[in-house]
Structures are given as C-alpha cells and as structure tokens.
Amino acid sequence: MERKLEGLYDRLIKSLNKIISARQFGIGLPLAIALFVIILMSGILYCISNPTVAVIFIGGIAYVFIPDLMMQTSGELFVMFTYYLMAFIGVVLYIMAGREKFLSKRVKYMYVFSSILLLVAFVGILLALQAKLG
C-alpha cells in the first residue's frame, strides 16, 4: 500500500515538474497573472460584492459612469477592463518590437499599432475618469 502511494507521489511530482518546465507555462503564467491584475484593477471585487446594473438612468439619461466615486456599474467594469487590456497589449507589442534585431516593415507596424493602442487606452481612461468625476 505504501509503495503504491510512493509511486503515485513520484509520478505526480514528475508530471508537475514537466508542466512547470514547459515553455508554454513560462509564457502563460505571467499572462494569466497580468489578466488577473487587469480584472482586479477594473473593479470586479466591487461588482461582485455590490450587485449593480450595467446602466443607470438618472433623470431620463442613461449613465454607464455614475458621477459618484462610491458607486460603480458593471458597465464601468467592462469599459475599464477593455482600456486596461488595450494598454497592456500595446505595451507587450512595444516590447516585442524592441526585441527585434533589425528594423523591418513588421517592426514598424508593431511600433505604429502599439502607439495607437496606448494612445486610445490613455485617452479612454482619461475620458472615463472625467465622466466619473462629473
């Protein structure tokens, strides 16, 4: 019985070491952590703890961003998640372009699109903050 458990334990350790040493795990873990942080920054904890709707009507006007710092709609969560994700993809694209050895057409496109993504995300976050502050 003990030998079976030891064999099972050894196989489990070997398979776990194989998974951790895989190249995909080294790439996927930081991306999963970054996605988790983006979701937390977007406000998922508030939306889970305080059930809110996507849009709130105040005086016949639909608001996605409530001009109150103590409240958040789930619409704000999705909008901010999109902007943070765009900024993250822009930074990753910029880093990938910077690692290339020579300046090719592909690298130029990567720089252009990363700049566009970062600019749109920056402007979107600023406009969202302005809408939130009233």
Buried (B, 14 or more C-beta within 10 A) or exposed (E): EEEEEEEEEEEEEEEEEEEEEEEEEEEEEEEEEBBEEBBEEBBBEBBEEEEBEEEBEEEEEEBBBBEEEEBBBBBBBBBBBBBBBBBBBBBBBBEEBEEEEEEEEEBEEBBEBBEEBBEBBBEBBEEBEEBBEE
